[in-house]
Amino acid sequence: MGVVDQEEIDKVVLQYLENRGFKQAGLAFQKEVQQNSKGSNSTGQLDADIAKKILAFSELGGPVQYQEAYSKLRSWAYSSLDQYQHELVRVLYPVFIHAFMDLVAKGHVQEARTFFNSFRGDHEMAHSRDLQRLEGVLSPSHLEEMEFAHSLRQSKVSIKICKYSYDLLLQYLHKSQSIVMLGIINEHINFQVSPGQPISIADDADCVTLFGSDRDAADSITQKEIHWGLLEDSLEEKLEKSGALLGESEKADVEAKEAEVEENKKRSADGKQGSATKKTKKDKAVNAAAKASRPENASATVPTRVKPELALPSIPIEVEHSILEDLRNRVQLSNATLPSVSFYTFINTHNSLSCASISHDGSMVAGGFSDSSLKVWDIAKLGQQNGANLLVDNESAATEQFPGSNSEGRPFTLFRGHSGLVHSATFSPYDDFILSSSSDSTIRLWNTKLNANLVCYKGHNYPVWDVQFSPVGQYFASASHDRTARVWSMDRIQPLRIMAGHLSDVDCVQWHANCNYIATGSSDKTVRLWDVQSGECVRIFVGHRSMILCLAMSPDGRYMASGDEDGRIMMWDLATGRCIAPLVGHNSCVWSLAYSCEGSLLASGSADCTVKIWDVATSSKIPKSDEKIGNATRLRSLKTLPTKSTPVYALQFSRRNLLFAAGALSKQP
């Protein structure tokens, strides 16, 4: 080892101590170096391997090291055995973004851009939104100023991996002496090593990491107890106790059997025994399928009853009678009995329709438009005039109709009050009110009987993307660009609760069946469940790879479905916070979700111009013994209903289990 090499090593060690802030150690080391230089005979020679290690360590901060080390790690991961490749490739994305941010933090901005552009294509499909944000990081100060980048650097990413894949990764890092990659992995990744076989691609939803947040905090939140039962003294419970619903269904079965017996007797008397036998077999098959679905529902866990945490309004007698009548006449749906669907199509909208909503009985349809207007159609009147379910929006057809007026020439009522695009509209449970939210950061309450604006709620400072009435009315929740959700009461102009915690826009909101919780979906790719009484987050659901656009709660309050921008739907168990099954089938944004009244079916509406019906009853009851097979066995799309060229904006099951859908006719390419 030459004297020149010794001096280089001394400089490297001194520079390291200064960078780490070890001032006292640095001064002591300088004195020692000076003393050794005076007495040259006492200068010790370093071992060649040690000197090589120290000099190599001094080059770790160089941009070339990052480029070469990541490229080698990437090549190794993609050349691994197929059985372990999926788990090993999953490590690349967090290493990639942290290597990029490390280069920026060290001032190698140009090299960081080159590194980013060289490898971003590998992650574009799954993480395009994150990459678009990081693309704006152009200086070390941006890492501190940009909340998304700052939160990434302050937290660890959790990745599930089997023990053999983990051992392979460690073996590669040590064998290749890739200290740069080892440092990033050690500092920013937390491996959850599990015994057994590698996790399949079908189960990848459970392995997607929680970026920009503390995973340990998320896990501790999931430990909180939630009461997902239904409300005490609800109308459904009253009906069950009275036995009216069961009595009606039994009467219907008896009448059907009697009619069948009489018909068979008549046909046998006329010498048509053969055809009657065929029909009987067919009917028995249908009845058997229907009965087979009933025990499954009956054997399901009966939801517990919980007390409301909010003061609930009383239901008018006439409304209660009407709802009970609907419940008595409800059609029991199953995978053998699919719902009837009524689709309302908006025409001549000229791409100005921004949202749609359907009343609970399907008698009214509301549309929010980019010209800040809200229009409500009475379907009964529309049917008399046009004879078809076509919602025409043609401003040149007649004179403008303002709130309070009832122009004879218009099939709709026009509500004006907002000063920006209307993003969301929702009917109250009894269809006597409508709420609308707008980019003007306000929420407005409209009366459908008086055709007038009653209240303008101001609280958000940015556009309000979504607003939803609670299942009992009186209360409603809103979601905004300001990254908060708020709970309101109709009789107060200020919010009762503010739910803050999401890292990006809160895009959608949905009430739990018992009104004690609300769920929010965000552009940060997470869904959160909030306690309305305390305002605390009680669940964080992680698994989506793009922004969440819609949510739906099962009628029994146990499950939740969420749809995202990539067309993926995920079913969640609220108690455990785990994903039950991803429902894959749409190839564009999922804009609306709706559970059937008994919770056995889920309807989804998408920008791909289809409505899909999913069998979620069997999906949510998959035995634990079958979980190892993969989620592919759990999924079942019962039917796909395509439209000619109409993206689906809204879905709504009526209390009698008729499915309503709405969308705007778009021009065919």
Secondary structure, 3 states (H helix, E strand, C coil): CCHHHHHHHHHHHHHHHHHHCCHHHHHHHHHHHHHHHHCHHHCCCCCHHHHHHHHHHHCCCCHHHHHHHHHHHHHHHHCCCHHHHHHHHCCHHHHHHHHHHHHHHCCCHHHHHHHHHHHHHHCHHHHHHHHHHHCCCCCHHHHHHCHHHHHHHHCCEEEEEEHHHHHHHHHHHHHHCCHHHHHHHHHHEEEEEECCCCCCHHHHHHHCCCCCCCHHHHHHHHCCCCCCCEECCCHHHHHHHHCHHHHHHHHHHHHHHHHHHHHHHHHHHCCCHHHHHHHHHHHHHHHHHHHHHHHHHHHCCCCCEECCCCCCCCCCHHHHHHHHHHHHCCCCCECCECCCEEEEEEECCCCCEEEEEECCCCCEEEEEECCCEEEEEEHHHHHHHHCCCEEECCCCCCCCCCCCCCCCCCCEEEEECCCCCEEEEEECCCCCEEEEEECCCEEEEEECCCCEEEEEEECCCCCEEEEEECCCCCEEEEEECCCEEEEEECCCCCCCEEEECCCCCEEEEEECCCCCEEEEEECCCEEEEEECCCCCEEEEEECCCCCEEEEEECCCCCEEEEEECCCEEEEEECCCCEEEEEEECCCCCEEEEEECCCCCEEEEEECCCEEEEEEHHHHCCCCHHHHHHCHHHCCCEEEEEECCCCCEEEEEECCCCCEEEEEECCCCC
